Amino acid sequence: MPEEKKLNIPWFKRGDVDAVIGVFFDGFSKIIVGIGVLTGVMGMSQDIVFGKIVSAIGLSAFLLLAFNTFYARHLGKKLNRDDLTALPAGIAAGSFFAWLYAIFMPVFFETNDAIFAWKVTLHANLLYGMMFVACGFIIKFLMKHIPMEAMLGSVVGGSIAYLLMTSMADGFAHPQIQIPALFLLLFFQFGKIKTKKLSPALIAVLVGTIIGWATGVMHVSDLTSAVQNIGFYVPLPQLGLLGGKAMSHALTYLPLIIAYAFSDVTALLQGVEQAEKGGDHYEERVCLIATGCVNIIGSLFGNPFPLNEYWGHPAWKKAKAGTAYSLYTGVIYLALCMSGLVAIATSAIPAAATLILLIFVAISTGTQSYSTVNKKYYPAMIIATAIPIFELMYSKILNGSSAATSAIAAALKGEGIKFAVDGVKVTSDHLASAGVSQGYFFLGKGSMMIAIVYSCILIFIIDRKWLNTAVAFIVAAFCAFVGLVHSESVKINANPQFAIIYVIMAVFFLIVYFVSKNNKELQPTEEHIVCSDE
C-alpha cells in the first residue's frame, strides 16, 4: 500500500506580497497618527512612546498575526488543504480612535497627566480583552438575542465618527496633501482602475508623501531627530501601571468599552463569515478567545490600543495569498516597533497621507455593512449610525472649553494675576447656557450602547416583535439606572429620569403585545416573519 503524501503547505505564495502591503498599511497608518497625538498634543516623552507603547503595540500585532498564520496552517493540515488564506488582523480602526480621542485625550485634558491617561487607556484595553474572551463563551446567546443589524449600525457610526470625520478634519490641516492623495485612492478603488504592480494604497500614500516634502510640510530636521530614536526596544511587562485610581477612572468609560467590544465582536464575526463564504472555515470561538487573550497580554505590556481581526479576507483570497502573509506582516510590525524605525516612518510620511486609508476603511465599512442587511432595516441602521457622532461632537466641545480655560490661565498669568483655573470645570449646564443643548451630553455618554439598544428597539418594531421591544426598553432602563448610558459615570440610580421613561415605554409595548394577540393589525404579517428570518 503506497504511503500517503504529507501535505506541504507553502510558506510563500504569489499573493502574499499584496496582502502584506495592504494589511500592514491598514494598521500602521493608525500608529503614525497615534504617535503624532501622543508626542505632539500630549507631550509624552520619546522614551515612553517608542520604548514602551509602540514596542508593546508591535508585540501585540505580532502575536495576533502569528496566531492567524499558525491557526490557518493547523486547519490546513487537519482538512488536508493547502489553499487556505489566513485571516487579516491588526489595530482595530474604530476602537483605536475611540480610545485615542474619547479616552486618552479627554483624561489628559482633564488631569494634564499623560502617564495617567495612558494608565486609564491600558485598563480600558484590558477590560476590552476580557470582554472578547467572555464573548467567546456566550457568543451564540448574544447573536440569538441581539440583531446583527444593530451591531453593524453602531460599527458604521463609530467608523464615521472616529475614522472618517476625525481623519478628514485632521488631514485637512494640510489639504494640499490629503485632497490629491484621497481622491487618487478613491479613483483607483471606486473607479476600479487596476494597477499592475503597486497597490492603490501605496501609490496614494507615496504621492501624498512627495507632495508633503515638496510643499515644506515635512522637514529634514524632523527626520534627522527621528534617527536618534533608533535602538532596540524590548517590550517589558508594565504591571506597575495597573490598578488604583486608573482602574476606577477607566470604569467611568465602561459604556464605551462594552459597546465597542460588542461592535468589534460583530466585526470579527463578519470577517470570519467572509472567510466562510470563501471556503475557509475558522471557528468563531477560537478567534474571539485568541483576540481577547492577545489584547490582555498587550495591555499588560503597555499597549493601550485594541487589536482585532479585519474584514477583507475575500480580497486576499482572490489575490491568492496563503497562510504565511499574516506572519510576515507581524514580523514587519515587530521589527519596526522594536527598532525605533517607526519614528523614521512617522517623520518621513505625512499623517495627512496615511489618514486617507482610514477614510477609505470608513467608507468601505459603511458600504459593506449596509449591503449585507435587508433594506427594511435601514431606518434602524441609520439611527445607530448617527448616535455615535454625538460622542465625538461632545468630546470636541469639551476639548474646546478646556483649551479656552488654558487660554484664560495664560492671559491671567501674563497680567500677573494669580488664579487657579485648574479647579474650573465646565459642566453641561454651562454649555447649555451657551447654546449647546444638554442632549449632546445625554447622547454622548454611552453613545455606542445607546446606538445598539435604540437600533434593537426599532428592528423589533419593524418586525412587530412587541415583547422583544418591551424587553429592549427594560434593558435601556437598566443601562440608564446603572449609568451605562446618559451618565458621567457608572453608579446606582445614575439617571432615574431616563430609567423611568424607558420603563414607561416598556409597559406601553407590553400592553401592545397583549392587545396584538386579538388584533390582526398589530400582528406580524407573513412578510415580517420571512424577512426577520433571513
LUMDO-16694 format. One record per residue (C-alpha): x negated, y negated, z. Coordinates in pm, 1 decimal. Layout:
<sites>
- X	Y	Z .
...
</sites>
This chain:
<sites>
- 0.0	0.0	0.0 .
- -158.5	-333.8	-102.7 .
- -236.7	-584.6	172.5 .
- -17.7	-892.5	195.5 .
- -199.1	-1206.5	90.3 .
- -245.9	-1451.8	373.6 .
- -68.8	-1779.9	296.4 .
- -318.8	-2056.2	228.9 .
- -155.5	-2393.5	294.3 .
- -368.6	-2661.0	121.8 .
- -531.8	-2935.4	325.7 .
- -508.3	-3176.5	35.2 .
- -251.2	-3239.9	-236.2 .
- -236.3	-3494.2	-515.3 .
- 39.9	-3695.2	-349.1 .
- -138.2	-3723.7	-13.4 .
- -319.3	-4043.4	-114.3 .
- 1.0	-4235.2	-191.6 .
- 165.2	-4103.8	125.0 .
- -129.1	-4205.9	343.4 .
- -131.1	-4558.8	197.9 .
- 244.8	-4601.1	231.2 .
- 282.7	-4463.5	583.4 .
- -33.2	-4632.9	713.4 .
- 55.0	-4982.5	593.4 .
- 413.4	-4938.5	713.2 .
- 286.3	-4916.8	1069.9 .
- -41.2	-5107.4	1051.6 .
- 132.0	-5428.0	943.0 .
- 303.0	-5434.0	1283.1 .
- -31.1	-5407.4	1462.8 .
- -159.1	-5711.4	1273.4 .
- 147.2	-5914.6	1376.2 .
- 126.1	-5791.7	1734.8 .
- -240.7	-5884.4	1770.6 .
- -164.6	-6232.7	1640.9 .
- 104.8	-6283.7	1905.2 .
- -90.3	-6130.0	2194.0 .
- -410.5	-6325.7	2128.2 .
- -268.0	-6640.3	1970.3 .
- 53.7	-6707.0	2162.8 .
- -17.6	-6535.1	2494.5 .
- -392.4	-6589.9	2503.6 .
- -478.4	-6233.2	2604.7 .
- -849.2	-6157.6	2606.2 .
- -1006.7	-5966.9	2319.2 .
- -1128.6	-5702.6	2566.7 .
- -773.8	-5626.1	2679.8 .
- -615.7	-5639.6	2334.0 .
- -875.8	-5438.0	2141.9 .
- -1031.4	-5241.3	2427.0 .
- -709.7	-5119.1	2586.6 .
- -388.2	-5195.6	2398.5 .
- -496.8	-5140.4	2037.0 .
- -706.3	-4833.2	2120.1 .
- -405.8	-4683.5	2301.5 .
- -184.3	-4756.6	2000.4 .
- -434.7	-4573.0	1781.6 .
- -436.4	-4273.6	2016.1 .
- -55.2	-4261.6	2025.8 .
- -22.9	-4284.1	1647.7 .
- -285.7	-4013.4	1601.3 .
- -109.9	-3776.0	1842.0 .
- 230.7	-3808.5	1676.2 .
- 98.5	-3790.4	1320.2 .
- -128.2	-3495.0	1404.7 .
- 167.6	-3317.6	1564.2 .
- 369.5	-3365.2	1245.1 .
- 94.7	-3204.0	1038.5 .
- 45.0	-2901.3	1261.7 .
- 419.6	-2857.7	1314.3 .
- 471.6	-2855.8	936.0 .
- 188.1	-2607.1	888.8 .
- 328.5	-2386.2	1164.9 .
- 667.3	-2379.6	990.5 .
- 499.0	-2319.0	655.1 .
- 325.3	-2007.7	785.9 .
- 641.0	-1893.1	961.0 .
- 852.2	-1933.1	645.2 .
- 572.2	-1828.3	408.3 .
- 588.0	-2163.0	225.2 .
- 302.7	-2384.9	112.7 .
- 520.3	-2664.4	-29.7 .
- 632.6	-2833.6	293.2 .
- 585.0	-3209.1	332.1 .
- 514.5	-3338.0	682.9 .
- 742.3	-3598.0	838.4 .
- 610.9	-3956.7	820.9 .
- 573.4	-4140.1	1151.2 .
- 426.8	-4449.3	1311.8 .
- 516.1	-4755.6	1513.9 .
- 895.2	-4787.7	1539.4 .
- 971.2	-5107.4	1349.2 .
- 1286.1	-5233.8	1521.6 .
- 1174.4	-5133.4	1870.0 .
- 826.8	-5280.2	1819.2 .
- 965.8	-5626.6	1752.7 .
- 1233.5	-5592.0	2019.7 .
- 961.8	-5503.5	2272.2 .
- 739.8	-5787.5	2146.1 .
- 997.3	-6065.7	2114.4 .
- 1266.2	-5957.8	2363.8 .
- 1048.8	-5817.0	2646.6 .
- 677.6	-5903.3	2615.3 .
- 715.1	-6270.7	2520.1 .
- 1012.0	-6357.9	2747.9 .
- 832.4	-6208.6	3050.4 .
- 517.7	-6401.8	2957.1 .
- 706.4	-6732.3	2920.4 .
- 889.0	-6664.4	3246.9 .
- 577.8	-6579.4	3451.4 .
- 292.7	-6726.3	3244.0 .
- 115.5	-6396.1	3313.1 .
- 25.4	-6193.7	3003.3 .
- -103.2	-5896.9	3206.8 .
- 222.6	-5872.4	3399.2 .
- 414.6	-5893.5	3070.3 .
- 200.2	-5606.5	2940.9 .
- 279.3	-5403.4	3253.8 .
- 653.4	-5460.7	3214.2 .
- 645.2	-5359.8	2847.8 .
- 442.7	-5048.7	2937.2 .
- 721.4	-4943.8	3172.9 .
- 977.2	-5010.8	2900.8 .
- 787.7	-4775.8	2671.1 .
- 758.6	-4515.5	2946.2 .
- 1136.2	-4521.5	3000.8 .
- 1190.6	-4508.7	2624.0 .
- 979.0	-4193.4	2600.0 .
- 1163.4	-4029.8	2888.9 .
- 1495.7	-4100.0	2719.7 .
- 1372.8	-3937.4	2399.3 .
- 1277.2	-3624.1	2591.9 .
- 1616.3	-3622.4	2767.3 .
- 1794.1	-3664.9	2433.2 .
- 1612.8	-3355.7	2310.1 .
- 1821.3	-3152.3	2554.5 .
- 2156.3	-3331.9	2516.6 .
- 2145.5	-3428.4	2150.3 .
- 2435.2	-3204.8	2047.9 .
- 2658.2	-3359.0	2315.0 .
- 2563.0	-3713.4	2209.6 .
- 2622.8	-3650.3	1841.2 .
- 2958.8	-3491.8	1918.7 .
- 3090.1	-3792.1	2112.2 .
- 2909.4	-4091.5	1958.7 .
- 2988.3	-4159.4	1591.3 .
- 2677.4	-4174.0	1373.4 .
- 2812.8	-4492.1	1209.1 .
- 2797.4	-4676.8	1541.8 .
- 2432.7	-4583.9	1587.5 .
- 2342.9	-4674.1	1229.3 .
- 2515.4	-5011.6	1256.2 .
- 2310.0	-5103.7	1561.0 .
- 1992.9	-4985.9	1383.9 .
- 2072.7	-5218.6	1092.9 .
- 2146.5	-5505.3	1332.4 .
- 1815.9	-5458.8	1510.7 .
- 1637.0	-5438.7	1175.6 .
- 1792.7	-5761.2	1051.2 .
- 1718.5	-5944.2	1375.9 .
- 1368.3	-5823.3	1457.5 .
- 1234.1	-5723.0	1117.0 .
- 1396.1	-5937.2	851.0 .
- 1477.8	-6262.4	1033.8 .
- 1171.5	-6271.5	1258.3 .
- 932.7	-6170.2	980.2 .
- 1072.6	-6424.4	736.2 .
- 1065.7	-6701.9	996.5 .
- 706.6	-6626.8	1097.7 .
- 592.5	-6568.0	739.9 .
- 743.0	-6891.0	610.9 .
- 491.9	-7079.0	822.2 .
- 280.3	-7009.2	511.9 .
- 533.9	-6998.9	226.8 .
- 259.1	-7013.4	-35.7 .
- 163.7	-6661.3	76.8 .
- 490.2	-6498.8	170.2 .
- 716.2	-6605.5	-117.1 .
- 494.4	-6476.1	-403.0 .
- 394.6	-6160.7	-213.3 .
- 751.6	-6082.9	-104.3 .
- 912.7	-6123.6	-442.9 .
- 629.6	-5935.3	-611.6 .
- 703.9	-5641.7	-380.1 .
- 1078.6	-5671.1	-446.6 .
- 1003.5	-5693.0	-820.1 .
- 830.1	-5355.5	-806.9 .
- 1068.2	-5185.3	-563.3 .
- 1412.6	-5305.3	-670.6 .
- 1321.7	-5370.5	-1032.6 .
- 1195.7	-5010.1	-1031.7 .
- 874.3	-5112.9	-1204.3 .
- 628.3	-4825.3	-1196.4 .
- 263.9	-4879.9	-1110.8 .
- 7.3	-4629.3	-1229.7 .
- -249.9	-4608.3	-951.7 .
- -197.7	-4866.0	-675.7 .
- 116.7	-4862.2	-461.9 .
- 350.9	-5165.6	-492.1 .
- 297.4	-5245.9	-123.9 .
- -80.0	-5250.9	-164.9 .
- -58.3	-5475.5	-472.6 .
- 173.8	-5723.2	-298.4 .
- -39.7	-5739.6	17.5 .
- -354.1	-5779.5	-195.2 .
- -200.3	-6070.6	-387.7 .
- -88.8	-6233.6	-61.9 .
- -438.0	-6191.3	80.3 .
- -600.9	-6350.4	-225.6 .
- -361.7	-6646.7	-202.9 .
- -432.2	-6677.7	169.9 .
- -806.2	-6708.0	113.0 .
- -767.3	-6929.3	-194.8 .
- -542.2	-7178.9	-14.3 .
- -752.8	-7206.1	300.7 .
- -513.7	-7026.7	534.3 .
- -782.8	-6768.5	612.5 .
- -1124.7	-6876.8	739.5 .
- -1467.2	-6716.0	715.2 .
- -1538.9	-6823.5	1074.5 .
- -1249.9	-6605.8	1199.7 .
- -1386.6	-6312.8	1003.6 .
- -1733.1	-6370.4	1147.1 .
- -1593.1	-6386.4	1500.6 .
- -1399.1	-6065.5	1441.5 .
- -1723.1	-5880.3	1368.0 .
- -1816.1	-5930.9	1734.0 .
- -1523.4	-5707.6	1832.6 .
- -1669.6	-5408.5	1651.3 .
- -1758.5	-5143.6	1904.1 .
- -1638.7	-4814.1	2039.6 .
- -1323.5	-4841.1	2248.1 .
- -1225.7	-4516.6	2416.8 .
- -860.8	-4521.7	2528.9 .
- -852.0	-4451.8	2901.8 .
- -558.5	-4391.7	3139.5 .
- -414.0	-4715.8	3278.9 .
- -229.3	-4563.9	3573.5 .
- -309.8	-4863.1	3791.3 .
- -75.3	-5075.8	3580.2 .
- 228.0	-4862.9	3663.0 .
- 475.9	-4910.5	3946.9 .
- 550.1	-5206.4	4173.7 .
- 717.0	-5526.3	4057.4 .
- 656.0	-5446.9	3691.5 .
- 880.9	-5140.9	3712.7 .
- 1154.9	-5339.8	3886.1 .
- 1127.3	-5610.0	3622.7 .
- 1138.5	-5353.2	3342.8 .
- 1466.7	-5218.7	3479.3 .
- 1628.2	-5555.1	3401.6 .
- 1569.9	-5465.7	3036.1 .
- 1729.0	-5122.6	3076.1 .
- 2027.0	-5206.0	2848.5 .
- 1788.9	-5298.2	2567.2 .
- 1570.8	-4992.3	2628.0 .
- 1865.1	-4749.7	2636.9 .
- 2026.4	-4894.9	2326.4 .
- 1706.1	-4895.2	2121.3 .
- 1620.3	-4545.5	2241.4 .
- 1960.2	-4420.0	2122.5 .
- 1926.9	-4609.6	1795.8 .
- 1579.0	-4469.8	1735.6 .
- 1703.1	-4120.9	1819.7 .
- 1958.7	-4174.3	1543.4 .
- 1684.5	-4291.9	1307.1 .
- 1481.0	-3980.7	1388.6 .
- 1780.2	-3756.2	1323.1 .
- 1835.7	-3933.4	991.8 .
- 1471.2	-3875.0	899.9 .
- 1498.5	-3506.1	987.6 .
- 1823.0	-3484.4	789.7 .
- 1647.6	-3639.6	487.2 .
- 1381.5	-3369.5	511.0 .
- 1653.5	-3104.3	538.3 .
- 1812.4	-3223.8	214.7 .
- 1471.2	-3194.1	51.0 .
- 1441.5	-2832.8	162.0 .
- 1216.4	-2886.1	466.0 .
- 1384.9	-2783.2	791.4 .
- 1245.8	-2938.8	1109.5 .
- 1405.5	-2875.3	1449.8 .
- 1564.6	-3194.4	1585.0 .
- 1498.8	-3097.9	1946.9 .
- 1129.4	-3029.2	1883.4 .
- 1083.8	-3364.6	1706.4 .
- 1265.9	-3556.7	1981.6 .
- 1072.0	-3398.4	2266.8 .
- 737.9	-3434.6	2087.3 .
- 803.5	-3801.0	2004.7 .
- 911.8	-3869.1	2362.8 .
- 603.5	-3698.6	2507.3 .
- 372.5	-3895.9	2277.5 .
- 533.1	-4223.2	2391.2 .
- 498.7	-4122.0	2756.3 .
- 130.4	-4033.2	2706.5 .
- 74.3	-4354.1	2510.0 .
- 223.7	-4571.2	2784.3 .
- 1.4	-4401.7	3044.7 .
- -299.3	-4500.8	2831.6 .
- -183.9	-4861.3	2786.7 .
- 29.0	-4859.2	2469.8 .
- 337.3	-5078.8	2523.8 .
- 495.6	-5015.8	2182.9 .
- 720.3	-4721.8	2082.4 .
- 643.3	-4475.6	1805.5 .
- 895.7	-4272.5	1611.4 .
- 945.6	-4054.3	1308.0 .
- 1005.5	-4259.5	991.5 .
- 1256.9	-4237.5	714.7 .
- 1115.2	-4181.4	366.9 .
- 1039.2	-3808.1	362.7 .
- 1212.0	-3766.1	19.7 .
- 977.0	-4022.7	-136.7 .
- 664.7	-3842.0	-15.2 .
- 815.4	-3506.8	-109.3 .
- 876.1	-3640.8	-458.9 .
- 517.8	-3770.9	-468.2 .
- 407.4	-3410.7	-396.1 .
- 246.1	-3493.5	-61.6 .
- 171.5	-3195.8	161.4 .
- 134.3	-3130.9	531.1 .
- -205.7	-3292.9	588.9 .
- -139.4	-3653.9	480.7 .
- 12.7	-3723.7	821.7 .
- -304.8	-3611.1	998.4 .
- -522.3	-3822.3	764.9 .
- -305.9	-4125.7	842.1 .
- -350.3	-4061.7	1214.3 .
- -727.3	-4034.3	1176.7 .
- -736.0	-4372.3	998.6 .
- -530.4	-4528.0	1280.6 .
- -763.6	-4381.3	1540.7 .
- -1080.4	-4488.1	1357.8 .
- -967.9	-4847.7	1303.8 .
- -818.1	-4892.1	1650.3 .
- -1107.5	-4735.5	1843.5 .
- -1384.8	-4906.9	1648.2 .
- -1254.4	-5262.1	1660.5 .
- -1237.6	-5268.9	1279.8 .
- -872.0	-5357.9	1320.0 .
- -994.4	-5702.9	1430.6 .
- -1162.4	-5748.8	1092.4 .
- -843.8	-5641.0	916.9 .
- -638.7	-5897.9	1109.4 .
- -892.1	-6168.5	1021.2 .
- -908.5	-6067.9	655.2 .
- -539.9	-6008.0	580.9 .
- -288.5	-6289.8	644.4 .
- 2.8	-6191.7	867.3 .
- 239.9	-6352.4	614.8 .
- 121.6	-6099.2	355.8 .
- 185.9	-5796.5	576.9 .
- 520.1	-5920.6	709.1 .
- 669.6	-5864.0	363.8 .
- 650.2	-5489.0	430.3 .
- 871.7	-5528.6	736.4 .
- 1121.1	-5736.9	540.8 .
- 1136.7	-5461.7	281.5 .
- 1184.7	-5199.7	554.6 .
- 1476.1	-5401.5	696.8 .
- 1641.4	-5434.0	355.5 .
- 1591.0	-5063.7	284.3 .
- 1722.0	-4965.1	627.8 .
- 2040.5	-5165.4	576.7 .
- 2091.4	-5039.3	222.3 .
- 2037.2	-4675.4	312.0 .
- 2247.8	-4692.2	629.1 .
- 2548.1	-4840.9	452.1 .
- 2514.3	-4596.2	163.4 .
- 2539.7	-4294.6	395.0 .
- 2873.5	-4383.4	559.2 .
- 3233.1	-4382.6	441.2 .
- 3340.7	-4727.8	321.0 .
- 3631.5	-4734.5	563.3 .
- 3379.8	-4764.2	849.4 .
- 3214.6	-5075.8	704.6 .
- 3404.9	-5306.4	948.0 .
- 3255.3	-5114.1	1241.7 .
- 2911.5	-5121.5	1080.0 .
- 2937.8	-5498.1	1026.7 .
- 3027.0	-5574.6	1388.9 .
- 2742.6	-5350.6	1508.5 .
- 2506.9	-5522.3	1265.0 .
- 2598.9	-5874.2	1379.4 .
- 2578.6	-5841.2	1758.0 .
- 2201.3	-5772.5	1799.1 .
- 2132.3	-6102.0	1623.2 .
- 2273.0	-6281.9	1929.7 .
- 1992.1	-6140.5	2143.4 .
- 1727.7	-6277.4	1907.9 .
- 1901.4	-6615.2	1894.2 .
- 1936.6	-6638.4	2271.7 .
- 1573.3	-6540.4	2330.2 .
- 1462.1	-6809.3	2083.9 .
- 1680.5	-7063.8	2264.5 .
- 1516.7	-6971.4	2596.2 .
- 1170.1	-6987.9	2439.6 .
- 1256.2	-7334.2	2310.6 .
- 1371.2	-7451.9	2653.2 .
- 1053.7	-7307.0	2806.3 .
- 845.0	-7499.1	2553.0 .
- 1038.9	-7815.6	2639.4 .
- 964.6	-7761.3	3008.8 .
- 593.6	-7721.8	2929.9 .
- 600.6	-8042.9	2723.2 .
- 762.5	-8230.2	3012.7 .
- 498.5	-8093.4	3250.8 .
- 220.8	-8212.7	3019.5 .
- 381.2	-8557.1	2986.5 .
- 420.0	-8596.5	3363.2 .
- 62.3	-8485.6	3421.1 .
- -54.2	-8738.1	3162.9 .
- 118.8	-9013.3	3358.4 .
- -34.1	-8894.8	3684.0 .
- 299.9	-8777.8	3824.5 .
- 283.4	-8465.6	4038.6 .
- 589.2	-8249.3	3989.2 .
- 607.4	-7868.8	3994.7 .
- 804.1	-7777.0	3682.5 .
- 737.7	-7406.1	3737.6 .
- 1043.1	-7391.6	3961.2 .
- 1269.0	-7543.4	3695.8 .
- 1488.4	-7274.8	3542.3 .
- 1721.2	-7339.5	3250.6 .
- 2043.9	-7144.9	3309.3 .
- 2329.9	-7053.4	3077.8 .
- 2530.9	-7335.2	3240.0 .
- 2263.4	-7588.9	3141.9 .
- 2264.1	-7456.1	2786.9 .
- 2644.9	-7467.3	2773.9 .
- 2637.0	-7835.9	2868.4 .
- 2404.0	-7888.1	2570.0 .
- 2645.5	-7717.5	2330.9 .
- 2504.2	-7363.8	2345.3 .
- 2806.7	-7150.6	2434.8 .
- 2779.6	-6902.7	2721.9 .
- 2891.2	-6646.7	2466.6 .
- 2531.5	-6633.7	2342.7 .
- 2427.9	-6520.4	2690.7 .
- 2707.2	-6263.3	2724.6 .
- 2645.5	-6116.3	2378.5 .
- 2267.9	-6148.8	2402.6 .
- 2237.7	-5940.6	2718.5 .
- 2253.6	-5573.0	2627.7 .
- 2335.6	-5658.5	2266.7 .
- 2237.1	-5319.4	2124.7 .
- 2453.0	-5139.5	2380.5 .
- 2742.1	-5377.4	2307.2 .
- 2697.2	-5311.5	1935.6 .
- 2718.6	-4934.4	1983.2 .
- 3023.1	-4948.5	2213.7 .
- 3216.0	-5204.4	2005.2 .
- 3141.7	-5011.8	1688.4 .
- 3263.0	-4687.7	1852.2 .
- 3584.4	-4861.4	1954.3 .
- 3650.8	-4988.6	1602.5 .
- 3570.1	-4649.3	1447.2 .
- 3819.4	-4481.2	1681.1 .
- 4079.2	-4746.1	1594.0 .
- 4022.3	-4687.3	1221.7 .
- 4069.2	-4311.6	1277.2 .
- 4365.7	-4371.9	1512.4 .
- 4197.5	-4178.7	1790.3 .
- 4367.3	-4374.9	2067.5 .
- 4248.0	-4163.0	2360.1 .
- 3888.7	-4193.4	2237.4 .
- 3940.1	-4570.0	2210.1 .
- 4059.0	-4586.0	2571.1 .
- 3759.8	-4381.3	2687.2 .
- 3523.8	-4611.8	2493.5 .
- 3670.4	-4912.7	2676.7 .
- 3618.6	-4731.4	3009.3 .
- 3254.3	-4680.7	2909.6 .
- 3235.0	-5053.8	2827.6 .
- 3386.1	-5135.3	3169.1 .
- 3127.3	-4915.7	3342.4 .
- 2842.9	-5078.2	3146.9 .
- 2967.8	-5425.6	3244.2 .
- 3016.8	-5321.7	3607.7 .
- 2658.5	-5196.9	3649.9 .
- 2501.3	-5471.5	3436.5 .
- 2404.9	-5275.2	3126.8 .
- 2588.4	-5538.0	2918.6 .
- 2675.4	-5907.3	2961.6 .
- 2444.0	-5941.4	3262.4 .
- 2097.5	-6068.9	3352.4 .
- 2006.8	-5753.3	3544.8 .
- 2124.7	-5405.5	3638.1 .
- 2322.8	-5412.3	3964.3 .
- 2657.8	-5305.9	4107.9 .
- 2951.5	-5535.2	4025.3 .
- 2728.3	-5728.4	3785.2 .
- 3009.6	-5874.1	3575.3 .
- 3357.4	-5797.7	3715.5 .
- 3527.4	-6031.9	3466.4 .
- 3428.1	-5821.0	3166.0 .
- 3481.8	-5495.3	3356.0 .
- 3842.9	-5592.4	3430.9 .
- 3905.4	-5698.9	3070.2 .
- 3776.4	-5365.8	2941.0 .
- 3985.9	-5168.9	3193.0 .
- 4297.5	-5357.1	3080.4 .
- 4216.5	-5273.0	2717.5 .
- 4163.6	-4908.6	2815.7 .
- 4507.5	-4899.4	2978.9 .
- 4662.2	-5055.8	2667.9 .
- 4515.7	-4791.7	2436.3 .
- 4607.6	-4517.4	2681.0 .
- 4969.2	-4636.2	2652.6 .
- 4933.4	-4639.6	2272.7 .
- 4805.9	-4280.2	2293.1 .
- 5114.7	-4158.9	2481.1 .
- 5353.9	-4361.5	2264.6 .
- 5190.4	-4220.1	1949.3 .
- 5299.9	-3867.6	2042.1 .
- 5656.1	-3960.1	1946.3 .
- 5579.4	-4231.3	1691.3 .
- 5451.6	-4125.1	1349.7 .
- 5348.4	-4482.1	1266.4 .
- 5073.6	-4453.0	1527.6 .
- 4962.4	-4100.2	1444.3 .
- 4663.5	-4022.4	1219.6 .
- 4761.0	-3953.0	860.5 .
- 4605.1	-3675.2	655.1 .
- 4367.2	-3936.0	508.6 .
- 4247.0	-4031.4	859.6 .
- 4183.8	-3667.8	951.9 .
- 3999.5	-3580.3	630.0 .
- 3779.6	-3892.7	632.5 .
- 3687.9	-3862.8	1000.5 .
- 3573.7	-3504.4	945.1 .
- 3345.3	-3591.1	652.3 .
</sites>
